[in-house]
Amino acid sequence: MNYLVTGGAGFIGSHIVDYIIAHGDKVVVYDNFSTGKKSFIGQHKNNANFTLIEGDVLDTKKLAKSMKGIDFVFHMSAHADVRSGFDDHYIDHMQNLEATHSVLEAMFISGVKKIAFASTSSVYGDAEIHPTPEDSPISPTSLYGATKAACEHYIHSYAVYYDWDVYIFRFVSFIGERYTHGIIIDILKKLQNNPAALDLLSDGTPKKSSIYVGDGVDAMFTVIEKTKDKINVVNIGHDEILSVDEIVDTILEAAHSNPQKKYQGGNRGWKGDNNFVHLSNEKLKALGWKPRLSFKEGIQKTVEWILLHPVS
């Protein structure tokens, strides 16, 4: 197989690249390095099955040219800072929706008919059912979630038009090596600035689920290899959930830190955040998948990696 991974130098994308290379297939990484890092894929630079193309996914012509001979696209590039959409009403639209439309057009031009897409639990918004199944209503509370939901519909429409195979994965937060943004980074940066006191956005009660990146990548390939459906929408999450207070305690324990915690907010971290994220994994379980690491083990491995590789 010949794969192309948009955002292949990013956190999740680079782990997908590792998986592809480890299984003897060829991969093209297409990344503009706005957030991706060459160090995340540097171990592959001399591998004959690896090609790096520096480019923006909004450059449809270049992207289509880069897809020559490609069998399967992993579209992982995105604007992933959910909070920033409150102040910037264009960045999610351009980097998520417009970028995904560009990927779909490039696939159409180059004749690629298989795509895996990184969607999000945020499409459900404040879900009423927990664990939340894939047939739950889509009701996002952020522009990030709204654009990801729109991307799903665009992908579905192209698939129906042109008989494509599509795999839409609704992720909880991924954690692990090469993690670059999110609560674990935020906590460790705050500790660096003030080891004695830790100011937190919520009251500690929101409940979240996260998954170790290696388990998440295994889940994606399990679906791709085992499902027979043309259009697939699958949650990728963990059976375990933790309150923000429990997440913070696990981070502090892994970092060997004991500051005074000061909770500042209510039952959500910011406007548009969802205070209870727990996705159903029944589709994945039916395919024989289960996570290897617990939620807390994933946090611990993430903290250990960040402390050895500080994020600037």
N, C-alpha and C positions, 0 to 999 in steps of 0.2 A: 504494500500500500504506500501511496505517496500522500502525505498530509501537509496541510498548511495551517499554521496556528497564528491567528492575529493576537497580538499581545503576548507572544511566545516568550518574551524576556521578562514577563511579569511574574508575580507570585504563583498563581495557579497555572498560568500558561507554561512556565518553565518546568513545572513538575509533569505536565502533560508531555512536553518534549522529552524529558527523561524517560518516561514510560515508552514512548514511541521508539526511541533509540535503543532502549534495552530489549525491545522485542524485534529488533532487526529491520524495522521499516524506515522509510525516508521521510524527512520532515523539513519544511521551509518555515523558518520563523520570520514573521512580518511584524515589525515593531518600529514605532517612532521614538522610543526611549524617553517619552515624556514622564513615565513612571517606571517602566521596565529598566532592568540593569544588565549590562553585558556580563557582569560577574555571575549572574544566575545561569547563564548558558555557556560560559567560557570553557567549561570542561568538554564541550562537544565541537569546538571550533576546528579541530583537525580530523574529525570523523567524516568519512566520505558520504555518509547518509544525511549529513547536516548542512543546511544552507541558511545563511542569514541575509535578509533583505531589509534595509532600513527605509521605511516609508510610512506614510500616514494612510489609514484606511479610508479617509475621505478622498484620497486620490484614486478614483475608480479605475482609470486607465492603467496606472502603474500596478494596482492590485490585480486587475484582470490579467495583465501580462505575467505577473508573478504566479498566477494560478495555472499556467500552462503545464499540462501533464499531471495535475493534482487530482486525486480521487476523493478527498474528504477534507472539509474545512472545519477546524475548531475555531469558533469566533469567541475569543476570550477578552479582547480589548474592550474597554468601557471606561466611563467616568464613574468611579466607585465611591466617591465621598458623598454619602447620602445627605449629610447635613447642609452642604454648601448650596443645594438647590433652593433653599429658603431665600437666599440673597441673590443668587445668580440664576435667572430663569431661562438661560439659553444653553448652559454647558451640558446639562443632561440631554437636551434635545439634540444638540450637535454630536456629542461624543457617544451617545447611545443610539438614538433613533436614526439620525442621518447617517451615522457610521454603519449601522446595521443595514440600512437600505443600500449603501454603497457596496457592502460585502455581497448582498444578494444580487445586485446588478452585475458585479464582477463575476460571480458564479454563473449567472445566466450567459454572459458574454463568452466565458471560457468553457462552458459545458460541464461544470462540476455539479453533481446532483446529490451530494450528501453533506449535511452540516450539523454540528453540535453547537448549541448556543448556551452561554452562561446567563440564565435568568436568575431570579431571586425570590426569596420568601416575601420580599416587600410587595410583590404583586397582590398578595392577599390582604394587605393592610392590617387592620385590627380584626383578625379572624375570630369568629364566634365558636368554632369547633377546634378542639385540641386533643390529640395531634391533628393537624390540618391536612385533609386529603386533597388530591389534585383537582377534584371536581368542586371544590369550594369556590364561592364567588370571588371574582377579582375586584378588589376595591382599594387601590393603593392610597396611601396618605402622604406620599412624597412625590416630587417630580421624578426622582430616580425610579421609584416603583412604577410610576405611570408610563415612563418611556420604555422600561423593560417590558411592561405588559403590551404596549404598542408594538414593540419589536417581535414579540411572540406572534401577534396577529399577522404582521407582515410576512414572517417566516412561514406561517401556516398557509397563507394565500399563495405564495410562490410555490410551495410544495404541491398544492392542489392544481395550480396552473400547469406545472411542468413535471409532475410525477417525481418529486424529490423524496429522499429519505431524510427525515429531520428528527433531531433529538434535542428537545428543550428541557434543560435541567434547571430546576428551581432550587437554588442553593440557600442554606443557612450560611452563616459566616464560616469561612475556612480559616484554620489556624495551622501553625507548623513552621518549619524552616522556610526562610525567605519572606515571612509575613512582614508587611510594610505599613499597614495602617489598621486602626481599630482600637478597641478598648485596651488591649494589652500594651500596645505602643503608648497610648495616652497615659496609662497608669505609670509606666516605667519612666516616661519623660517627666511627669509630675514629681515622682520620687527623686529624680535627679536634681530637679530644681529646689525641692524642699523635702528632705527625708523625714522630717518630724511630723508633718501634717499633710493629709491627702484630701483635697477638695473634689467632690464627686457631683455629677450633674443631677442625678435622680435621688430618690429616697432609699435606693437599694433593693426595692421590691420587684422591679421588672424581671421577668423570667425569660431566659434566652437558651438557645441551643447552638452549638458550634460543632464542627467536625474537623478532625485532623486531615490535612491536605492529601496525604497518601491514601487514606481511606476514601476520600471524595473522588480522587482520580480513578481508583479501582472501581468505584460505583459507576462512574461514567462508562468505562470500558466494559463493565459487566452488562449494562443495558445495551450498548452498541453490539456486543458480540452475541447476546442471547435473545433479544426481542425480535419478533418477526413483523412487527407493525411498521407501516410507512411513516406515520406521524406519532411521535412519542412525547408525552409531557410527564416528567418524572421528578418528584422531590428528591433532594439529597440532603439528609440531615442526620441527626443522632437521636436515639431513643431517649437519651438522658437530657434533662434540662437543669439549669442552675439559676438561682436568683443572682442579680448583679452583686449583691453582698457576698454570696458564695464564690462568684467568679473573682471578685477583688481579693477575697481572703486567699484563694488558691494562687493568684498572681503574687501576692505579698509573701506567702510561704515559699514559693519557688525562688523569689528574689531575696529571701532572707531579710525581709524588712518588716518593721512593725510601727508604722506611723499612726497618729491619731486620725481616724476617718471622720470626715465632715460631709454629711449628705446635705445637698443644697436644694434639691428640687422635689418634684412629685413623682408620680408613678410612670414617668417616661423621661428619657434623657434630653430630648430636644423636640421641637415642633416637627411632627411628621414621623417621629420614631414610633415603633410598635412595642408595647410593653409586655407582650407574651408571644414569643416565637417558638413554635414546636411543630415541626412537620411530620406527617405520617410517612413511614418508610415501608408500607406494606407492599408496594410494587417492587421495591428492591429486594425485600425479603423473599418474595415469591420467585425471584431469580437466583436465590441462594446467597445473596450478599449480606454481610453484616460487618460493622466496624471492628477493627482490631484494637484500637485505643479508646479508652474512656475519655469523656469530656475533660476531666481533670488532668489525665495524662497528656492530652493534647496541649492544654495550657502550659503544663510544666515543660514540655519539649520546646514550646514556642518561646517561653521566657529564657530558657537556657540558650537558645540560638541567638536571641536578640542581645543578650548580655555579652555574647562572644562576637557579635556583629552589630554594633550600635548603629541605629538608623539616624542619619543626619537630618 
